[in-house]
Amino acid sequence: MRTLLGVSVTLLAVVLTGCAGAPSNGQATTPPPSAATPTSSAEPAVPETTPPVPESAAYAIPTDCASLIASTPFTSTFGSWPLNDPAVVGSPDGPYYTPSGSISPTPAPSGATLLEAMLSATQLRCVWREPQADITNLSVEIGEVDPAISAAYLQSLPAEGFSCTQDDSAETCEKFETESKYNVEVGQTVLVRDGVFIRVNQANVSTPQLMDTLVTDVWG
């Protein structure tokens, strides 16, 4: 009887030891996730981006009048006349009392016309004229202008007798007529492209392909 009692006690101890390590509901336990383990809610890494580099302007306003017609046939026509002569552009009694050469745009005067508003944006003004000339002259004005102003100005020109054409890159308006007092041809040509205007006024001088030359000067 002593031997059987000892075996029974031993078996009971084994059973109790196994029960002590099991959960009370009979299910296996799962260890908590480690704090170092990433979870699915982690934010993805944001790749570094380089800001886009703005494109440079496709044009450049010239700063030198003489360079506009360098190495062209015009150097032997109006190009031989005085350029921005102070007696022409710098005297209140002269026909062009206005800043010339490379200049800074100025605010349009109060009540300015569309032409005055556009010309206030002039950045290069070139005047070829003999101080003693009665009418013979040529002037070029180039600048960046508010597209709303240039568009309104161009739209007004057909009513003044201008002929206007437009292609994929530019709109051009021109008007040529005979001046009654001196019986010579006078003309005006205006081209607007990419927010830039070129205006040519001329009297008693032939200038075939001049606007093409000026467009090359600005847009290359």
MDAnalysis code that builds the backbone (N, CA, C; Angstrom):
import MDAnalysis as mda
import numpy as np

u = mda.Universe.empty(660, n_residues=220, atom_resindex=np.repeat(np.arange(220), 3), trajectory=True)
u.add_TopologyAttr("name", ["N", "CA", "C"] * 220)
u.add_TopologyAttr("resid", np.arange(1, 221))
u.add_TopologyAttr("resname", ["MET", "ARG", "THR", "LEU", "LEU", "GLY", "VAL", "SER", "VAL", "THR", "LEU", "LEU", "ALA", "VAL", "VAL", "LEU", "THR", "GLY", "CYS", "ALA", "GLY", "ALA", "PRO", "SER", "ASN", "GLY", "GLN", "ALA", "THR", "THR", "PRO", "PRO", "PRO", "SER", "ALA", "ALA", "THR", "PRO", "THR", "SER", "SER", "ALA", "GLU", "PRO", "ALA", "VAL", "PRO", "GLU", "THR", "THR", "PRO", "PRO", "VAL", "PRO", "GLU", "SER", "ALA", "ALA", "TYR", "ALA", "ILE", "PRO", "THR", "ASP", "CYS", "ALA", "SER", "LEU", "ILE", "ALA", "SER", "THR", "PRO", "PHE", "THR", "SER", "THR", "PHE", "GLY", "SER", "TRP", "PRO", "LEU", "ASN", "ASP", "PRO", "ALA", "VAL", "VAL", "GLY", "SER", "PRO", "ASP", "GLY", "PRO", "TYR", "TYR", "THR", "PRO", "SER", "GLY", "SER", "ILE", "SER", "PRO", "THR", "PRO", "ALA", "PRO", "SER", "GLY", "ALA", "THR", "LEU", "LEU", "GLU", "ALA", "MET", "LEU", "SER", "ALA", "THR", "GLN", "LEU", "ARG", "CYS", "VAL", "TRP", "ARG", "GLU", "PRO", "GLN", "ALA", "ASP", "ILE", "THR", "ASN", "LEU", "SER", "VAL", "GLU", "ILE", "GLY", "GLU", "VAL", "ASP", "PRO", "ALA", "ILE", "SER", "ALA", "ALA", "TYR", "LEU", "GLN", "SER", "LEU", "PRO", "ALA", "GLU", "GLY", "PHE", "SER", "CYS", "THR", "GLN", "ASP", "ASP", "SER", "ALA", "GLU", "THR", "CYS", "GLU", "LYS", "PHE", "GLU", "THR", "GLU", "SER", "LYS", "TYR", "ASN", "VAL", "GLU", "VAL", "GLY", "GLN", "THR", "VAL", "LEU", "VAL", "ARG", "ASP", "GLY", "VAL", "PHE", "ILE", "ARG", "VAL", "ASN", "GLN", "ALA", "ASN", "VAL", "SER", "THR", "PRO", "GLN", "LEU", "MET", "ASP", "THR", "LEU", "VAL", "THR", "ASP", "VAL", "TRP", "GLY"])
u.atoms.positions = np.array([
    [0.841, -1.202, 0.000],
    [0.000, 0.000, 0.000],
    [0.877, 1.253, 0.000],
    [1.995, 1.252, 0.656],
    [2.879, 2.424, 0.683],
    [3.406, 2.744, -0.713],
    [3.725, 1.680, -1.426],
    [4.274, 1.903, -2.778],
    [3.240, 2.535, -3.687],
    [2.042, 2.083, -3.705],
    [0.990, 2.637, -4.573],
    [0.689, 4.078, -4.216],
    [0.726, 4.385, -2.920],
    [0.461, 5.742, -2.490],
    [1.526, 6.700, -3.011],
    [2.754, 6.226, -3.036],
    [3.849, 7.073, -3.533],
    [3.708, 7.347, -5.010],
    [3.311, 6.336, -5.777],
    [3.127, 6.520, -7.222],
    [2.010, 7.502, -7.477],
    [0.941, 7.406, -6.728],
    [-0.208, 8.292, -6.897],
    [0.166, 9.744, -6.630],
    [0.951, 9.917, -5.562],
    [1.376, 11.278, -5.223],
    [2.240, 11.866, -6.335],
    [3.101, 11.028, -6.887],
    [4.002, 11.489, -7.971],
    [3.216, 11.883, -9.211],
    [2.233, 11.075, -9.593],
    [1.415, 11.371, -10.779],
    [0.602, 12.656, -10.564],
    [0.120, 12.855, -9.388],
    [-0.651, 14.051, -9.094],
    [0.198, 15.297, -9.217],
    [1.453, 15.205, -8.800],
    [2.369, 16.349, -8.874],
    [2.655, 16.701, -10.317],
    [2.821, 15.684, -11.194],
    [3.087, 15.930, -12.622],
    [1.901, 16.634, -13.275],
    [0.688, 16.141, -12.966],
    [-0.511, 16.728, -13.545],
    [-0.657, 18.182, -13.133],
    [-0.445, 18.479, -11.852],
    [-0.582, 19.842, -11.361],
    [0.464, 20.758, -11.970],
    [1.663, 20.269, -12.200],
    [2.723, 21.092, -12.808],
    [2.355, 21.475, -14.229],
    [1.807, 20.527, -15.023],
    [1.392, 20.823, -16.400],
    [0.252, 21.810, -16.447],
    [-0.658, 21.734, -15.541],
    [-1.794, 22.662, -15.542],
    [-1.375, 24.076, -15.206],
    [-0.338, 24.228, -14.403],
    [0.095, 25.558, -13.975],
    [0.611, 26.373, -15.142],
    [1.176, 25.737, -16.210],
    [1.742, 26.489, -17.336],
    [0.749, 26.763, -18.430],
    [-0.489, 26.302, -18.377],
    [-1.479, 26.489, -19.445],
    [-2.402, 27.636, -19.099],
    [-2.931, 28.373, -20.108],
    [-3.899, 29.447, -19.826],
    [-5.190, 28.869, -19.334],
    [-5.920, 29.696, -18.581],
    [-7.134, 29.202, -17.962],
    [-8.202, 28.893, -18.984],
    [-8.198, 29.535, -20.210],
    [-9.245, 29.269, -21.185],
    [-8.853, 28.186, -22.174],
    [-7.694, 27.608, -21.989],
    [-7.284, 26.500, -22.830],
    [-6.673, 26.920, -24.140],
    [-6.492, 28.277, -24.454],
    [-5.901, 28.739, -25.714],
    [-4.452, 29.115, -25.487],
    [-3.661, 28.940, -26.571],
    [-2.243, 29.273, -26.485],
    [-2.083, 30.788, -26.535],
    [-1.135, 31.315, -25.813],
    [-0.887, 32.757, -25.785],
    [0.107, 33.132, -26.872],
    [-0.008, 34.418, -27.430],
    [0.911, 34.927, -28.461],
    [1.696, 36.073, -27.872],
    [2.992, 36.031, -27.950],
    [3.797, 37.101, -27.359],
    [3.503, 38.423, -28.053],
    [3.513, 39.560, -27.339],
    [3.256, 40.888, -27.944],
    [4.334, 41.223, -28.950],
    [3.970, 41.979, -29.982],
    [4.983, 42.330, -30.975],
    [6.051, 43.203, -30.363],
    [7.258, 43.039, -30.876],
    [8.380, 43.828, -30.389],
    [8.191, 45.278, -30.786],
    [8.635, 46.192, -29.957],
    [8.504, 47.619, -30.259],
    [9.306, 48.008, -31.484],
    [10.320, 47.199, -31.817],
    [11.174, 47.526, -32.956],
    [10.597, 47.036, -34.270],
    [9.508, 46.218, -34.201],
    [8.933, 45.662, -35.428],
    [8.070, 46.714, -36.112],
    [8.341, 47.075, -37.408],
    [7.525, 48.094, -38.088],
    [6.118, 47.597, -38.319],
    [5.159, 48.486, -38.295],
    [3.776, 48.119, -38.546],
    [3.378, 48.589, -39.923],
    [2.238, 48.106, -40.427],
    [1.789, 48.422, -41.783],
    [1.328, 49.850, -41.922],
    [1.098, 50.571, -40.794],
    [0.615, 51.948, -40.857],
    [1.743, 52.961, -40.963],
    [2.989, 52.519, -41.050],
    [4.119, 53.434, -41.136],
    [4.038, 54.241, -42.427],
    [4.376, 55.590, -42.378],
    [4.325, 56.454, -43.553],
    [5.440, 56.083, -44.519],
    [5.125, 55.993, -45.851],
    [6.178, 55.685, -46.810],
    [7.160, 56.833, -46.918],
    [8.378, 56.530, -47.249],
    [9.399, 57.549, -47.386],
    [9.082, 58.438, -48.578],
    [9.232, 59.769, -48.426],
    [8.961, 60.716, -49.501],
    [10.253, 60.959, -50.259],
    [10.278, 60.678, -51.555],
    [11.522, 60.883, -52.311],
    [11.849, 62.362, -52.426],
    [13.111, 62.695, -52.413],
    [13.531, 64.073, -52.552],
    [13.340, 64.515, -53.997],
    [12.847, 65.741, -54.177],
    [12.623, 66.261, -55.525],
    [13.426, 67.538, -55.717],
    [13.823, 67.804, -56.953],
    [14.567, 69.011, -57.298],
    [13.622, 69.991, -57.959],
    [13.515, 71.225, -57.457],
    [12.604, 72.200, -58.080],
    [12.949, 72.396, -59.551],
    [11.940, 72.521, -60.409],
    [12.231, 72.720, -61.836],
    [12.924, 74.046, -62.075],
    [13.843, 74.050, -63.021],
    [14.563, 75.270, -63.376],
    [13.744, 76.034, -64.407],
    [13.377, 77.292, -64.123],
    [12.561, 78.044, -65.098],
    [13.301, 78.225, -66.407],
    [12.545, 78.126, -67.504],
    [13.150, 78.295, -68.812],
    [13.498, 79.763, -69.029],
    [14.639, 79.973, -69.682],
    [15.034, 81.333, -69.987],
    [14.165, 81.884, -71.106],
    [14.069, 83.202, -71.157],
    [13.246, 83.831, -72.179],
    [13.767, 83.480, -73.561],
    [12.854, 83.336, -74.508],
    [13.237, 82.978, -75.875],
    [13.648, 84.203, -76.669],
    [13.756, 85.349, -76.027],
    [14.113, 86.570, -76.726],
    [14.982, 87.429, -75.808],
    [15.602, 88.433, -76.394],
    [16.403, 89.378, -75.626],
    [16.244, 90.746, -76.262],
    [15.890, 91.742, -75.450],
    [15.747, 93.104, -75.949],
    [17.145, 93.670, -76.188],
    [17.464, 94.073, -77.405],
    [18.794, 94.657, -77.668],
    [19.000, 95.920, -76.836],
    [20.249, 96.243, -76.595],
    [20.571, 97.431, -75.803],
    [21.392, 98.453, -76.582],
    [21.718, 98.138, -77.831],
    [22.557, 99.021, -78.629],
    [21.915, 99.253, -79.988],
    [21.659, 100.512, -80.322],
    [20.986, 100.835, -81.579],
    [21.834, 100.459, -82.790],
    [23.117, 100.749, -82.742],
    [23.969, 100.498, -83.898],
    [24.013, 99.019, -84.260],
    [23.892, 98.136, -83.229],
    [23.978, 96.704, -83.500],
    [22.750, 96.175, -84.224],
    [21.655, 96.925, -84.223],
    [20.430, 96.439, -84.863],
    [20.622, 96.205, -86.351],
    [21.423, 97.055, -86.986],
    [21.562, 96.959, -88.437],
    [23.004, 96.713, -88.857],
    [23.826, 96.236, -87.929],
    [25.218, 95.957, -88.257],
    [25.297, 94.887, -89.338],
    [26.183, 95.091, -90.301],
    [26.425, 94.128, -91.389],
    [25.170, 93.873, -92.206],
    [24.383, 94.911, -92.441],
    [23.200, 94.795, -93.291],
    [23.234, 95.924, -94.319],
    [22.412, 95.830, -95.365],
    [22.372, 96.919, -96.360],
    [21.932, 98.254, -95.771],
    [21.285, 98.234, -94.616],
    [20.760, 99.470, -94.044],
    [21.859, 100.374, -93.506],
    [23.066, 99.850, -93.336],
    [24.153, 100.703, -92.863],
    [24.519, 101.756, -93.902],
    [24.196, 101.491, -95.170],
    [24.521, 102.452, -96.223],
    [23.320, 103.294, -96.635],
    [22.169, 103.062, -96.018],
    [20.992, 103.902, -96.292],
    [20.747, 104.772, -95.070],
    [19.701, 104.496, -94.306],
    [19.448, 105.343, -93.137],
    [20.517, 105.181, -92.071],
    [21.263, 104.053, -92.115],
    [22.323, 103.839, -91.135],
    [23.456, 104.838, -91.232],
    [23.520, 105.574, -92.337],
    [24.553, 106.599, -92.490],
    [24.126, 107.939, -91.892],
    [22.873, 108.059, -91.474],
    [22.395, 109.302, -90.877],
    [22.803, 109.369, -89.405],
    [22.818, 110.544, -88.805],
    [23.131, 110.645, -87.372],
    [22.144, 109.815, -86.543],
    [22.674, 109.130, -85.550],
    [21.873, 108.258, -84.690],
    [21.691, 108.917, -83.328],
    [20.430, 109.106, -82.951],
    [20.102, 109.722, -81.656],
    [20.865, 111.036, -81.458],
    [20.888, 111.839, -82.493],
    [21.585, 113.128, -82.434],
    [20.913, 114.007, -81.383],
    [21.691, 114.618, -80.491],
    [21.086, 115.479, -79.458],
    [20.245, 116.606, -80.029],
    [20.594, 117.064, -81.228],
    [19.805, 118.133, -81.839],
    [18.435, 117.634, -82.269],
    [18.289, 116.308, -82.382],
    [17.015, 115.719, -82.794],
    [16.220, 115.227, -81.588],
    [16.894, 114.446, -80.722],
    [16.166, 113.796, -79.625],
    [16.316, 114.527, -78.293],
    [17.228, 115.479, -78.223],
    [17.500, 116.097, -76.926],
    [17.080, 117.538, -76.808],
    [16.411, 118.058, -77.827],
    [16.024, 119.465, -77.783],
    [14.505, 119.607, -77.783],
    [13.969, 120.480, -76.925],
    [12.510, 120.705, -76.938],
    [12.012, 121.199, -78.287],
    [12.908, 121.788, -79.075],
    [12.520, 122.290, -80.385],
    [12.673, 121.239, -81.476],
    [13.253, 120.080, -81.120],
    [13.457, 119.039, -82.110],
    [12.210, 118.190, -82.286],
    [12.205, 117.365, -83.329],
    [11.023, 116.531, -83.602],
    [10.871, 115.345, -82.655],
    [11.949, 114.950, -82.000],
    [11.899, 113.806, -81.083],
    [12.484, 114.226, -79.740],
    [11.707, 114.901, -78.944],
    [12.186, 115.262, -77.613],
    [11.804, 114.121, -76.667],
    [12.626, 113.086, -76.659],
    [12.282, 111.876, -75.912],
    [13.548, 111.095, -75.603],
    [13.593, 110.359, -74.500],
    [14.774, 109.538, -74.212],
    [15.021, 108.527, -75.335],
    [16.273, 108.360, -75.692],
    [16.629, 107.436, -76.759],
    [17.790, 106.555, -76.322],
    [18.058, 105.529, -77.118],
    [19.047, 104.531, -76.753],
    [18.416, 103.502, -75.838],
    [19.225, 102.885, -74.980],
    [18.711, 101.903, -74.017],
    [18.102, 102.663, -72.846],
    [16.807, 102.498, -72.618],
    [16.098, 103.295, -71.617],
    [15.255, 102.382, -70.726],
    [14.780, 102.953, -69.641],
    [13.919, 102.207, -68.720],
    [12.459, 102.547, -69.012],
    [11.582, 101.546, -68.956],
    [10.144, 101.828, -69.139],
    [9.654, 102.826, -68.099],
    [8.638, 103.589, -68.452],
    [8.065, 104.579, -67.552],
    [6.563, 104.357, -67.452],
    [5.937, 104.753, -66.358],
    [4.480, 104.618, -66.256],
    [3.789, 105.451, -67.334],
    [2.719, 104.909, -67.881],
    [1.951, 105.654, -68.878],
    [1.310, 106.867, -68.220],
    [1.264, 107.997, -68.907],
    [0.636, 109.193, -68.319],
    [-0.854, 108.994, -68.127],
    [-1.422, 109.776, -67.243],
    [-2.858, 109.701, -67.008],
    [-3.621, 110.029, -68.288],
    [-4.616, 109.209, -68.593],
    [-5.396, 109.420, -69.796],
    [-4.668, 109.063, -71.072],
    [-3.620, 108.227, -70.978],
    [-2.807, 107.874, -72.144],
    [-3.616, 107.104, -73.178],
    [-3.288, 107.319, -74.434],
    [-3.875, 106.518, -75.501],
    [-3.251, 105.131, -75.471],
    [-3.819, 104.212, -76.246],
    [-3.247, 102.866, -76.310],
    [-1.812, 102.900, -76.830],
    [-1.554, 103.744, -77.827],
    [-0.194, 103.868, -78.352],
    [0.751, 104.417, -77.293],
    [0.332, 105.446, -76.589],
    [1.183, 106.010, -75.536],
    [1.438, 104.997, -74.429],
    [0.416, 104.211, -74.086],
    [0.588, 103.187, -73.048],
    [1.591, 102.140, -73.494],
    [1.546, 101.754, -74.766],
    [2.486, 100.764, -75.264],
    [3.903, 101.329, -75.332],
    [4.041, 102.538, -75.841],
    [5.367, 103.134, -75.992],
    [6.008, 103.472, -74.651],
    [5.213, 103.592, -73.586],
    [5.797, 103.837, -72.264],
    [6.622, 102.640, -71.800],
    [6.401, 101.486, -72.431],
    [7.155, 100.277, -72.074],
    [8.416, 100.111, -72.913],
    [8.744, 101.106, -73.743],
    [9.911, 101.023, -74.620],
    [11.193, 100.839, -73.814],
    [12.038, 99.923, -74.286],
    [13.333, 99.682, -73.650],
    [14.505, 100.057, -74.554],
    [14.241, 100.175, -75.856],
    [15.268, 100.647, -76.783],
    [14.585, 101.534, -77.823],
    [15.056, 102.770, -77.928],
    [14.521, 103.696, -78.928],
    [15.695, 104.230, -79.746],
    [15.587, 104.082, -81.067],
    [16.661, 104.486, -81.968],
    [16.090, 105.412, -83.033],
    [16.721, 106.571, -83.211],
    [16.247, 107.558, -84.173],
    [17.395, 107.931, -85.108],
    [17.212, 107.636, -86.381],
    [18.181, 108.040, -87.399],
    [17.590, 109.231, -88.155],
    [18.273, 110.389, -88.055],
    [17.739, 111.578, -88.724],
    [18.789, 112.688, -88.754],
    [18.883, 113.334, -89.892],
    [19.689, 114.541, -89.990],
    [18.944, 115.670, -89.277],
    [19.640, 116.428, -88.434],
    [18.945, 117.518, -87.739],
    [18.291, 118.513, -88.693],
    [18.845, 118.686, -89.894],
    [18.292, 119.653, -90.833],
    [17.190, 119.058, -91.715],
    [16.936, 117.762, -91.597],
    [15.956, 117.115, -92.471],
    [14.548, 117.594, -92.147],
    [13.779, 117.855, -93.201],
    [12.400, 118.285, -92.998],
    [11.505, 117.124, -92.581],
    [11.687, 115.963, -93.229],
    [10.805, 114.835, -92.935],
    [11.532, 113.496, -92.973],
    [12.619, 113.410, -93.732],
    [13.313, 112.137, -93.906],
    [13.861, 111.630, -92.572],
    [13.453, 110.440, -92.172],
    [13.917, 109.883, -90.898],
    [13.490, 108.429, -90.784],
    [14.011, 107.754, -89.773],
    [13.553, 106.404, -89.413],
    [13.773, 106.208, -87.918],
    [12.793, 105.611, -87.251],
    [12.923, 105.322, -85.820],
    [12.456, 103.897, -85.537],
    [13.070, 103.290, -84.535],
    [12.733, 101.937, -84.090],
    [12.522, 101.974, -82.586],
    [11.444, 101.373, -82.135],
    [11.163, 101.260, -80.703],
    [10.860, 99.807, -80.375],
    [11.484, 99.279, -79.307],
    [11.329, 97.875, -78.915],
    [11.120, 97.813, -77.407],
    [10.206, 96.977, -76.961],
    [10.000, 96.814, -75.521],
    [9.052, 95.675, -75.209],
    [8.985, 95.317, -73.931],
    [8.044, 94.316, -73.439],
    [6.787, 95.045, -72.968],
    [5.635, 94.557, -73.398],
    [4.401, 95.286, -73.129],
    [3.346, 94.352, -72.568],
    [2.443, 94.891, -71.782],
    [1.301, 94.130, -71.273],
    [0.493, 93.626, -72.473],
    [0.298, 92.295, -72.595],
    [-0.434, 91.766, -73.748],
    [-1.821, 92.378, -73.926],
    [-2.469, 92.764, -72.834],
    [-3.794, 93.374, -72.952],
    [-3.716, 94.714, -73.679],
    [-2.638, 95.461, -73.422],
    [-2.474, 96.762, -74.077],
    [-2.145, 96.583, -75.551],
    [-1.191, 95.701, -75.851],
    [-0.797, 95.512, -77.255],
    [-1.941, 94.929, -78.072],
    [-2.714, 94.017, -77.481],
    [-3.836, 93.419, -78.215],
    [-4.884, 94.474, -78.540],
    [-5.205, 95.320, -77.570],
    [-6.191, 96.373, -77.802],
    [-5.683, 97.368, -78.842],
    [-4.384, 97.662, -78.792],
    [-3.817, 98.610, -79.759],
    [-3.878, 98.031, -81.176],
    [-3.483, 96.791, -81.337],
    [-3.517, 96.166, -82.664],
    [-4.940, 96.091, -83.206],
    [-5.890, 95.818, -82.329],
    [-7.284, 95.726, -82.761],
    [-7.824, 97.069, -83.249],
    [-7.210, 98.156, -82.786],
    [-7.681, 99.486, -83.181],
    [-7.093, 99.936, -84.519],
    [-6.050, 99.281, -84.999],
    [-5.327, 99.778, -86.163],
    [-6.072, 99.630, -87.495],
    [-6.808, 98.541, -87.752],
    [-7.517, 98.476, -89.040],
    [-8.436, 99.670, -89.278],
    [-9.033, 100.207, -88.233],
    [-9.899, 101.383, -88.393],
    [-9.110, 102.618, -88.796],
    [-7.772, 102.582, -88.610],
    [-6.921, 103.706, -88.990],
    [-6.251, 103.479, -90.338],
    [-6.655, 102.426, -91.033],
    [-6.110, 102.178, -92.356],
    [-4.948, 101.213, -92.402],
    [-4.648, 100.548, -91.301],
    [-3.561, 99.569, -91.274],
    [-4.044, 98.236, -91.855],
    [-3.111, 97.524, -92.459],
    [-3.352, 96.146, -92.885],
    [-2.648, 95.231, -91.894],
    [-3.366, 94.262, -91.355],
    [-2.810, 93.391, -90.316],
    [-2.811, 91.933, -90.780],
    [-1.770, 91.229, -90.436],
    [-1.650, 89.795, -90.718],
    [-1.173, 89.102, -89.456],
    [-1.472, 87.817, -89.353],
    [-1.066, 87.046, -88.185],
    [-0.604, 85.673, -88.624],
    [0.493, 85.198, -88.019],
    [0.955, 83.832, -88.247],
    [1.048, 83.135, -86.900],
    [1.734, 82.000, -86.858],
    [1.787, 81.215, -85.614],
    [2.533, 81.939, -84.500],
    [3.415, 82.872, -84.840],
    [4.261, 83.475, -83.814],
    [4.009, 84.962, -83.571],
    [3.475, 85.673, -84.561],
    [3.398, 87.120, -84.400],
    [2.217, 87.697, -85.161],
    [1.843, 88.922, -84.760],
    [0.858, 89.706, -85.493],
    [1.541, 90.986, -85.947],
    [1.350, 91.328, -87.203],
    [2.002, 92.494, -87.789],
    [0.969, 93.388, -88.452],
    [1.064, 94.689, -88.187],
    [0.196, 95.682, -88.828],
    [1.080, 96.744, -89.466],
    [0.714, 97.163, -90.682],
    [1.499, 98.183, -91.362],
    [0.597, 99.117, -92.165],
    [1.118, 100.304, -92.363],
    [0.383, 101.313, -93.128],
    [1.401, 102.186, -93.850],
    [1.285, 102.285, -95.164],
    [2.147, 103.138, -95.977],
    [1.275, 104.042, -96.838],
    [1.673, 105.295, -96.934],
    [0.918, 106.262, -97.720],
    [1.854, 107.381, -98.166],
    [1.367, 108.219, -99.041],
    [2.155, 109.338, -99.540],
    [1.825, 110.596, -98.752],
    [2.878, 111.222, -98.222],
    [2.711, 112.447, -97.452],
    [2.480, 113.593, -98.436],
    [1.441, 114.344, -98.217],
    [1.010, 115.323, -99.219],
    [1.944, 116.522, -99.347],
    [2.513, 117.012, -98.256],
    [3.335, 118.222, -98.312],
    [4.641, 117.991, -99.064],
    [5.316, 116.880, -98.746],
    [6.619, 116.629, -99.365],
    [6.546, 115.564, -100.464],
    [5.381, 114.980, -100.639],
    [5.160, 113.977, -101.682],
    [6.160, 112.815, -101.576],
    [6.361, 112.319, -100.352],
    [7.233, 111.165, -100.114],
    [6.443, 110.090, -99.371],
    [6.920, 108.884, -99.458],
    [6.230, 107.785, -98.779],
    [6.582, 107.785, -97.301],
    [5.568, 107.647, -96.472],
    [5.765, 107.501, -95.027],
    [5.068, 106.215, -94.599],
    [5.601, 105.587, -93.589],
    [5.009, 104.314, -93.173],
    [5.258, 103.997, -91.720],
    [4.437, 103.107, -91.229],
    [4.574, 102.618, -89.854],
    [4.283, 101.123, -89.846],
    [5.137, 100.372, -89.165],
    [4.961, 98.924, -89.038],
    [5.069, 98.543, -87.565],
    [4.145, 97.728, -87.084],
    [4.140, 97.279, -85.691],
    [4.042, 95.758, -85.683],
    [4.944, 95.124, -84.955],
    [4.921, 93.670, -84.787],
    [4.871, 93.358, -83.300],
    [4.015, 92.415, -82.919],
    [3.920, 91.977, -81.520],
    [4.083, 90.464, -81.481],
    [4.975, 90.012, -80.608],
    [5.247, 88.569, -80.472],
    [5.782, 88.303, -79.069],
    [5.250, 87.286, -78.411],
    [5.738, 86.877, -77.077],
    [5.761, 88.030, -76.081],
    [4.792, 88.956, -76.189],
    [4.763, 90.072, -75.255],
    [5.779, 91.156, -75.567],
    [6.403, 91.087, -76.735],
    [7.381, 92.086, -77.158],
    [6.830, 92.815, -78.385],
    [6.999, 94.130, -78.430],
    [6.585, 94.882, -79.613],
    [7.808, 95.505, -80.290],
    [7.728, 95.592, -81.606],
    [8.702, 96.343, -82.405],
    [7.901, 97.319, -83.255],
    [8.262, 98.573, -83.196],
    [7.544, 99.595, -83.966],
    [8.553, 100.377, -84.795],
    [8.285, 100.471, -86.074],
    [9.152, 101.200, -87.002],
    [8.348, 102.323, -87.643],
    [8.860, 103.537, -87.546],
    [8.309, 104.697, -88.248],
    [9.342, 105.160, -89.260],
    [8.935, 105.440, -90.475],
    [9.894, 105.831, -91.490],
    [9.274, 106.812, -92.477],
    [10.141, 107.629, -93.070],
    [9.697, 108.600, -94.064],
    [10.802, 108.794, -95.091],
    [10.433, 108.668, -96.359],
    [11.345, 108.913, -97.474],
    [12.567, 107.996, -97.454],
    [12.352, 106.740, -97.093],
    [13.440, 105.765, -97.122],
    [12.847, 104.380, -97.359],
    [13.524, 103.596, -98.199],
    [13.079, 102.240, -98.491],
    [13.769, 101.267, -97.534],
    [12.980, 100.355, -96.949],
    [13.544, 99.441, -95.941],
    [13.059, 98.001, -96.152],
    [13.245, 97.423, -97.330],
    [12.793, 96.039, -97.508],
    [13.524, 95.091, -96.563],
    [12.757, 94.201, -95.924],
    [13.291, 93.188, -95.006],
    [13.827, 93.761, -93.688],
    [13.545, 95.017, -93.389],
    [14.034, 95.568, -92.126],
    [13.410, 94.866, -90.940],
    [12.096, 94.616, -90.967],
    [11.448, 93.969, -89.836],
    [12.004, 92.563, -89.625],
    [12.310, 91.848, -90.698],
    [12.915, 90.526, -90.554],
    [14.252, 90.626, -89.827],
    [15.025, 91.655, -90.142],
    [16.307, 91.860, -89.470],
    [16.113, 92.129, -87.989],
    [15.138, 92.964, -87.652],
    [14.889, 93.297, -86.247],
    [14.374, 92.082, -85.474],
    [13.526, 91.254, -86.100],
    [13.035, 90.034, -85.454],
    [14.202, 89.110, -85.137],
    [15.146, 89.007, -86.053],
    [16.333, 88.183, -85.798],
    [17.145, 88.748, -84.650],
    [17.240, 90.076, -84.551],
    [17.973, 90.707, -83.459],
    [17.363, 90.363, -82.107],
    [16.035, 90.282, -82.056],
    [15.355, 90.055, -80.768],
    [15.247, 88.577, -80.449],
    [14.859, 87.772, -81.414],
    [14.597, 86.341, -81.148],
    [15.711, 85.418, -81.608],
    [16.666, 85.938, -82.301],
    [17.808, 85.130, -82.719],
    [17.521, 84.204, -83.876],
])
